[in-house]
Amino acid sequence: MRDFQGTLLADGDAVVLIKDLDVKGAGQTLKRGTKIRSIRLTGDPQEIDCRYEGIKGLVLRAEFVRKA
């Protein structure tokens, strides 16, 4: 799996958001520049499973992150 710049991502990497994202169901917006640690890759080549403060089951699209 690759981030928006084409850098290869692996389980346990940290990523940074490149765009403000509204989180459905949580009533929260993750701001650009937010660092997400310890990502997990999924079976879908464009989805990343991760955790963030107070948000369970957060799934991000690889096109909205870059490797930290």
WOKA-V20432 format. One record per residue. N is the residue number from 1. PHI is phi in radians with two decimals (none if undefined). OMEGA is omega in whole degrees, 0 to 359 (* if undefined). Layout:
[[N/PHI/OMEGA] [N/PHI/OMEGA]]
//
This chain:
[[1/none/182] [2/-2.22/177] [3/-1.43/185] [4/-1.15/179] [5/-1.58/181] [6/1.66/178] [7/-1.31/182] [8/-1.21/178] [9/-1.87/178] [10/-2.40/177] [11/-0.98/178] [12/1.58/178] [13/-1.20/172] [14/-1.86/179] [15/-2.27/179] [16/-2.14/179] [17/-1.26/179] [18/-1.82/184] [19/-2.67/173] [20/-1.16/182] [21/-2.22/174] [22/-1.42/179] [23/-1.71/181] [24/-1.16/177] [25/1.48/181] [26/-1.78/181] [27/1.11/184] [28/-2.27/173] [29/-2.09/174] [30/-1.54/185] [31/-1.45/176] [32/-1.03/181] [33/1.65/178] [34/-1.18/180] [35/-1.66/178] [36/-1.97/183] [37/-1.78/173] [38/0.93/177] [39/-1.34/174] [40/-2.24/178] [41/-1.41/180] [42/-1.97/178] [43/-1.20/178] [44/-1.42/183] [45/-1.16/180] [46/-2.01/183] [47/-2.01/180] [48/-2.10/178] [49/-1.63/182] [50/-2.73/177] [51/-2.12/175] [52/-2.55/183] [53/-0.72/174] [54/1.33/180] [55/-2.10/178] [56/-1.59/175] [57/1.16/180] [58/-1.33/178] [59/-2.13/180] [60/-1.95/174] [61/-1.49/182] [62/-1.11/181] [63/-1.25/181] [64/-1.86/182] [65/-2.28/171] [66/-2.31/181] [67/-1.19/181] [68/-1.47/*]]
//
